[in-house]
Amino acid sequence: MYCVYFLKSQLNNDLYIGSCEDLQKRLRRHNNGLVRSTKVYRPWKLVGHEEYNSRGEAVRRERFLKTGQQKELLKRKFESE
């Protein structure tokens, strides 16, 4: 099972969107500073995820959600998390 996940930085409240196959492993990598794009904004909190049957579906959804308007909607949705 693949998923698209939503992380919120507890340092600056930034929202990160990603996709992976093993969500817990990926979250550990983010919080251990092993992901270049997120290591300076640690720690990260998982605020949501969506599951998909294929990697292709998850990647398409991730790309769609990273578009400007969609990301702004998600930021508002997870604002109080």
N, C-alpha and C positions, 0 to 999 in steps of 0.2 A: 504494500500500500504506500502510495506517495502522498505528500501533503504540501500545502502552501501554509506558511506560518507567519504570524505577526508578533514581532517583539517590540517592546517599548523600553527605551533606555531609562534607567532610574537616575542617571546622571543629568540628562538634559531633556527628557521626555520625547526624544526623537523616535519615530516609528521606522522599523525595518521590516521589509517583506522578503521572504525567501521561500525556496522549495527544497524538499529533501525526501529521502526514503525512511530514515531513522530520526525521528523528531528529537528524542531525548539526547541522542549522541550529538546531534547538530547544536542543540541548545548548550550542551556542555562545552563544545568547541567555541561558541560565541563568548560564553562567560569566562573561559580560560584564556582568552586573548589569542586564539589560533585562527581567527578570521580577520584578515587585514582591514577590511572595510568597517568592522565594528569594534575592534579592540580598544580604541580610545574612548568609547562611550559606555563601557561596562560599568555596572552590571546590567544585564538585560532580563526583562520579565516577559514570559510568554503570555500574551493577552488574547490569543485566538488562533485557530487553525481550521483548515478545510481538507478533507481527504478525497483522493482521486485514485482510480484504478490503474492509471498509467502515468509514466513520467511525462509524456507529451502533454497530457491534459493539465497536469500540475504546472508545467513550465508555461503553457499558454495562459493559464489563469494568473500566474505570477506576473508575467509581462503586462497583461491587461491591467492588473491592479496597480502597477507601478506608473501608469500614465498619470499625468498631473491631476486631473479632476478626480479620478478614482482614489488616488492616494490621499487627497485632501478630505474626501468623504470618510475614509478609514481613520484618518487622524482625529476627526470630530467624533467618530463612533467610539474610539478607544481613549478619548480625552480624559475621562474620569477613572480609568483603570489604574 
